[in-house]
């Protein structure tokens, strides 16, 4: 299972929040909903989050058996 808890921790440490992701960076709120519920997102979206938050993939997701 892919878990996006690291994303929320990374977001909390950054200068961005849910509002700025949507209104400043153009992230669809449905994407954030998918992250909140550990639903699949594309690698393009993961790449975008890494760019916005200046982080690594490991700071966005983790794999749990």
Secondary structure, 3 states (H helix, E strand, C coil): CEECHHHHHHHHHCCCCHHHHHHCCCCCHHHHHHHHCCCCCCHHHHHHHHHHHCCCHHHCCEECC
